[in-house]
Amino acid sequence: MAADLLAQVSAEIDDRLAALRPAVEEYQQLLGAAGALEAEVRMGAGEQAVVAALEHGSHTVGELGVVTAMSGAQIRASVRRLLRAGKIARAGREGRVAYALADSA
């Protein structure tokens, strides 16, 4: 009798685990997506504008000012944060310092 009860409980646990497995996988995927979204939300408007401009190719600080309508100080601050985050990289162009999206950005 005890063996039957244990077998029944074990079967119920196995059934419940099988039913919950897809939910656990979805939960893990949602956690990853939420983390990615949170990282994007933390990026301020200045950083977003610089990244958007660099999606079309490398730019100098002056060119970024024209494209984004931001001040040089705002651009330099955004560039510093993006460099530290690894989203952009320095890319020399015609002897001038330019910036481009990093390979992982």
WOHUTA-V197007 format. One record per residue. RES is the residue in one letter. SS is DSSP state (A for helix, B for strand, O for the rest). D_FIRST is the distance of its C-alpha to the first C-alpha in Angstrom with 2 decimals. Layout:
BEGIN
{{RES,SS,D_FIRST} {RES,SS,D_FIRST}}
END
This chain:
BEGIN
{{M,O,0.00} {A,A,3.81} {A,A,5.37} {D,A,5.11} {L,A,6.30} {L,A,8.67} {A,A,9.86} {Q,A,10.60} {V,A,12.40} {S,A,14.14} {A,A,15.33} {E,A,16.62} {I,A,18.42} {D,A,19.94} {D,A,21.13} {R,A,22.65} {L,A,24.35} {A,A,25.79} {A,A,27.09} {L,A,28.67} {R,A,30.26} {P,A,33.40} {A,A,33.88} {V,A,33.80} {E,A,36.35} {E,A,38.52} {Y,A,38.34} {Q,A,39.61} {Q,A,42.39} {L,A,43.40} {L,A,43.63} {G,A,45.97} {A,A,48.06} {A,A,48.33} {G,A,49.53} {A,A,52.14} {L,A,53.32} {E,A,53.60} {A,A,55.77} {E,A,58.02} {V,A,58.31} {R,A,59.42} {M,O,62.27} {G,O,65.18} {A,A,67.56} {G,A,70.09} {E,A,67.69} {Q,A,66.49} {A,A,70.13} {V,A,70.95} {V,A,67.92} {A,A,68.81} {A,A,72.39} {L,A,71.34} {E,O,69.21} {H,O,72.62} {G,O,73.85} {S,O,75.15} {H,B,77.38} {T,O,79.54} {V,A,79.33} {G,A,82.43} {E,A,80.98} {L,A,77.76} {G,A,79.97} {V,A,81.56} {V,A,78.31} {T,A,76.29} {A,O,79.15} {M,O,77.85} {S,O,80.10} {G,A,80.42} {A,A,78.78} {Q,A,75.75} {I,A,75.46} {R,A,75.80} {A,A,73.10} {S,A,70.75} {V,A,71.58} {R,A,70.85} {R,A,67.39} {L,A,66.64} {L,A,67.89} {R,A,65.66} {A,A,62.65} {G,O,63.50} {K,O,63.95} {I,B,67.60} {A,B,69.84} {R,B,73.55} {A,B,75.37} {G,B,79.06} {R,B,81.23} {E,O,85.00} {G,O,85.23} {R,B,83.49} {V,B,80.08} {A,B,77.79} {Y,B,74.08} {A,B,71.55} {L,B,67.84} {A,O,65.87} {D,O,63.98} {S,O,60.62} {A,O,61.83}}
END
